[in-house]
Amino acid sequence: AALINLGTFLPGPNIWLFEPEPVPRGLALGPALLGLGFIAQGKPLVAGLAGGYALLLDPVLAAPFWLVLAFAFAFDRKMRVLLRPAAPVLLVFALLLANLAQLQQGIPESQPFFGKISQTLASIEQFRTPELWVTLWPAKFTYLYLALLISGIWAVTRIWPALNRQLRWILLLLPLIGFLTVPASALLLDHYRWSAILRFAPMELLVYTVVPVWLAWGIAAARAFERNLPREAAAWFALTISLFLFAIGHSYRKSAEPDTSKLARWAETKTWGSSMFAFPDAGRASYPGRFRAQSRRALWVDWQGGKQVNYETALAPEWQRRWNSVMRGPLSTARLQDTLALPVDYLVFDRKRVIKALTNDETRIVPAVFMDDHFAVYEASTLRLLPGKLILDQP
């Protein structure tokens, strides 16, 4: 349990097992797992309340929880008696979710549920969100999740006598549901180009393959130790540690991204609320998005913001146009000049970059309007009015 809560990064869908950001999927996973724990303890009413709360936060992520209960209710007579109190809870939360959806305002674009993605949109989506396209994954990632599923089933067979009926359903069916999202997504999105898959991102349900399998490994290790089978216990324990070591190599790598708090405070206090910022040398880094949230200032374009093209397809061509105009390719003096033609008020660069103005064979450094340990900010209107030629020194 401790290793699982330390989390890991899932390759392929490129998501965290437990999200460090307050996004709906990350908020819904905890209540869903809590509900499964209550089911394992034979408490269906509170399990239904936890699962219903997860349904309100993220219906897609909560779906496997209710699917497991539905299968057990339909095909296991003894489980039907246990799960009966959870059925009206699901109905109440489903009606509540429908009412909340009706009250939601500000939806900018209505997309047909069964709409197809055009080739132009598909190329943009594959560039910005390749993690949603299974055919773009390295094959080793698919084999990794298949190996996890098989080893999880094997672990369940080793601990079968120690599991109650509820846990047998959970530890067998839940990893299978998670894994089946991979071929389902490959068929529905990569082949048939169903646009709804972009919004639902079912591959994120692979968390339900990893978590139960990880738990099954740990239980199998403990049971083998109790039965005086040290070699088997060591093998299962090695699997649990191997996944943790994989986490160290991915989710616990030290981030080299700079702190934006000082820059954001300056922007919030010293610039107009309508000011437009651009980070021409940020590339695919996430710190421009943090700056936007901290300063409440607009960005011309950034990599993180481009993920919205999954939900608002009309945004995709505009996002690509802006990305190509400011961020595509290596930063150069020519691209700096092109950026100044855009309606941008401030340009934020790495502090090590220096902008110079060449006038009458004389070169002088252009002063920044703000500078801290990481960033140098230049006012675009000043750069546009400078006589002579601008030169961007590389760090």
N, C-alpha and C positions, 0 to 999 in steps of 0.2 A: 504493500500500500504506500509506503514511503517513497519507493522508487517511482511508482506511477505518478504520484503527486508532484514529484520533481519535474515531470513532463518530458516531452521529446518533440522533435520536429519530424513530421511525416513527409518523406520525399514523394514525389509524384503530384499529389494535390497541393503540396507546399503549404501545409497548415501546421499549427501547433496542436499538440494533444490537448493541452489546456492553454487557452488563449491568454497572453499577457495584456491584451487590449479588451475594453468592455464592449465587444461586439456581440450581437444576438446569439451566434453559435456558441461562443465561449460561456455566455451567461446561462444558456439552456442546458449545457452538458451536465453541470453539477446537479440540478434538480432531477434530470433524467436518471443519472446514476444513483441518486438517493432513492428514487422511486423503485429502481430495480433491487436495491438493498432491502427496502421495506417488503417487496414481494418475496424475496428470499427468506425473510423473517416471518412471513405469513400475515402481513398487515396490509391488506389490499386497499382499505379506505384511504389511509395516509399515503400509500403508494400512488393511488389515483390522483390525489391532490398534488403531489410532487410532479407527476407526469403531466397533469393538466397545466400546471404553472410553466413547465418546459414548453408545452404546446403554445401557450400565449407568447413566449419569448421567441421561439423559432420552430414553426410547425414541421419543417423538413427534418430538423435534427431530432425532434420528439417522435417522429413517425416510427422508427424502429422499436422504441419502447412499447408503443401501442400495438404494433404488429406482432411482437412476441406474445403479448397478452391475448391478442385476438386468435392467434394460432393455437395457443394452449387452451383457450376457452372452447374453440371449435372442435379440437381433436382429442382432448383429454377430459374425460368425464369428471375425474376427481378434481382437476384444476378448475373446472367450470364452477364447482361449488365454492371454491376459495375465491375466485375472481369476480363472482357475481356483484359484490358491493362496488367494484371499480367501474362497472358499466355505466351507471347513471352519472358518475363523476365525469366520465369522458363526454357524455352528451351535454352536460352543463357547460363544460369548458369549450366544447365545439360551438355551441350557440353563442357563448360570450365572445369567442374569437370572431365569429361571423358578424356580430354586432359592432365590434371594434373596427373591423375592416370597413363596414359601411360608414362609420363616423370619420374615417381617415380622410384628411384633406390635403390638398397640394400635390396630388399625383400629376406630374407634368406630361406623362405619355401613357396612353393605353395601348397595350400590345396584345394581339390575339394569342390565346393560349396555345393553339396548335400551329402558330406561324412558323415559317421556315426562314433560315438565315441565308441572305444573299451571299454570293461569292465575295463581293467587296467587303461586306461586314465580316465574313468569316476570316478573311486575311488580316483584318485589323484585330479581331478577337484573338487569333492565333499568335499575333505578335505581342499583344498586351497580356493575355491570360493563357499562355500555353499549358498551364497546369490543369485547365478544364478539358483539354483535348487529350484523351488517353493515347491516341495514336502518335502523339508527339512525345510521350514519356519514353525514356530509355527502358528497354525490355526488362532490365534487371529489377526495376521497381515493381512491375507486375508479378514477377517471380518471387520477389520478397514477400508480398502480401499473400500469395498462394502458399508459400512455405510457412508463414505465420498461421494461416488457417489450418493447414494439415497438422502442424505441431500442436496447435491448440486442441484439435479434435483428439489427437493421441493423448494429450495430457488429461483430457476429460475422461477418456476410457480408463486411465490409470487411477483416477480418484472417484470413479462412478459410485462405488458403494457409500462413499462419505457424503454424497450430494443428495439433497431432498429433490422432490419433483420440480419445484420451481427453478432451482439452480440448474438442473439438467436442461430445462428448456432455454434458460438464459444463456448458459455457456456453450450450447450447441447452435442455437438458432441465431443469436445476435451476431457472432462473427461471420456467419454465412451471409446474413443480410448485408452487412458492411461490405464484404468482398464482392457480392453480386452487383454492387453499384458500378464496379469497374467495367465489366462487359456490357452492362446496361447502358452506361454513358457512352461507351465506344459505339454502340449500335445506334442510339437515339440522337446523339450529337454529331459524332464524327461522320457517320454514314448518312443518316436521315436529316441532319441539320435542324433538329427541333429546337426552336429558340427558347422554350421554357427551361431547358436544361441549363442554359447560361445563368438564369436567375436562381434556380434551385441548387445548383452545384452539388449533385448527389454524391460525388466522390469524397466530399467532406465526411460522409458517414463511415469512412474507413476507420475513424476513431473507435467505432463499435467492433471492429475486428481486433484492433490493437489492445484495448483495455481488457476485455474478457480473456483473451489469450494470455496476456501478461499475468492476470490474476490466476488463471489455471496453472501456469508454470509454477508460480509461487506456492500454490496449494499442493501441487504434485511434489515439489521439493520437500515441503514439510511432511507430507504423508510418507514419502519414501524414507525420510529420516526416522519417523516414528516406527516404521516397519523394519528398521535396522538394515536398510539397503543404501549404504553410503555412496556407492558409485552412481546409482540412479539419482539420489538426492543431489550429488555434486553436478550431474549433467543438467538437471532441471534448474538448479541454482545458477549454473553457468549461462543458461539461456536468458534468465532474468537479468543477469549482470551485463550480458552482451548488448541487450537492448538499451540499457542505461549508458554503456560506453558509447554506443551509437549516438545517444542523446548528447553526450559531452562533445562529440565531434561536430554537431550541428547546432543545437539550440543553446549551448553554453559557450560558443565561441565569442570572444570579446568583440564588441562592436566598435568599429573605428569611426562611427558617425559622430560628428561634433555636437556639442550642446548648443541648443538654439534659444535658451531662456533669456540671455542678455540681449540678443538681437531682437527677440519678440517684445521685450519690455521697451526697448528703444522705439520700435515701430509703432507700438500701441500708444506711446506718449508723444512722439515727435512727428508722426505723419497723419495725414487725413484718413478717415475711416474708409474712404473710397479708393485709397491708393492701391495700385497694382504692382506686384512684385514678380520678379523672374529670377531663377537660379540657373543660369546657363551652364554651369559646370557641375551641377549636382548629379546628372545622369539618372540612374534608377534608384538612387538613395531615397530613404524615407524621411529625412530630416526636413525637407520643404513642407511636407504635410504636417509635421509637428509644429513648425513655425506658424503655419496657417491657423492651427487650432489655438496656439498660445497667444498670437497677436491679434487674431480676428481681422486679418487682412487677406485680400484676394491674391491668388497666384494665377499667372498667365497659363501655366501648365505644370504638372508634376506627374511622376510615375504612379504614385499611390492613388491620386485622383482619377487616373485613367481606368481604374477598376470599375468605375460607375458605368462604363460602356456595357457591362453585362446586364444592367437594369434599365438603362435608357439608351436604346440602340441608336436613336437620332443623334446622340452625343458623339458617337464613334468617329464620323468623318471630321468633325470639328476638333476633337481631341488629337487625332492623327495629324491634322494640318498644323496645329499649334506645336505638337511635339517635333515634327519635322523642321519647323521654322526656328526653334530655339534649342532643342536638345539633341537632335540627331547628328551623329558624327562627332569628331574631335572639335573642341573649342578652338577658334582661330579669330584673328582680327577681322576677317571677312564676315564671319558669322556674327561677331559683335556688331558690326555695321548693320547687318540685316536685322538684328534684334532691336536696334534703335529706331527702326522704321515702324515698330509695333507700338500699340497704345500701352506701353509699360512705363511706370513712374520710377521704379527703383530696380537696379541690377545688383544682385548679391553674388559675390565671388569668394573663392577661397582667399584667405588673407595673404597667401604667398603670391598671388597674382598681382601684377602691377599694370596699371593703364597709363600710357604715356601719350603725349600730344607732340607731334612733329610739325614745327612751324619755322619756315625760313632756315632750314638746316639746324634748328635748335630744338632739342628734346627736353621736355619737362614732365615731371610726374604729376598726374592728375590727383588731387587730394580726394580722399573718400569722405563722405558725410558721416559715416559711422564705421568704427573698427573695433573689434574685440580680439580675443585670442584665436578665433577661428574664421571670422568673416570680415570682408570689406564691402561696404555698401556705397554705390555710386548713384547719383541722381541722374536719370536718363536725360532730363531736359538740359542739364549742364553739359553733358557729353555731346548732345546734338548741336549746341551752340559754339563748341570749341572750334577755333580756326585750325586749319591744317589737317593732318592725318592722324587718326588714332592708331596706337600700337599696343597690342596686348602681349605683355611678357609672360612666358610660361613659367610656372613655379619650378 
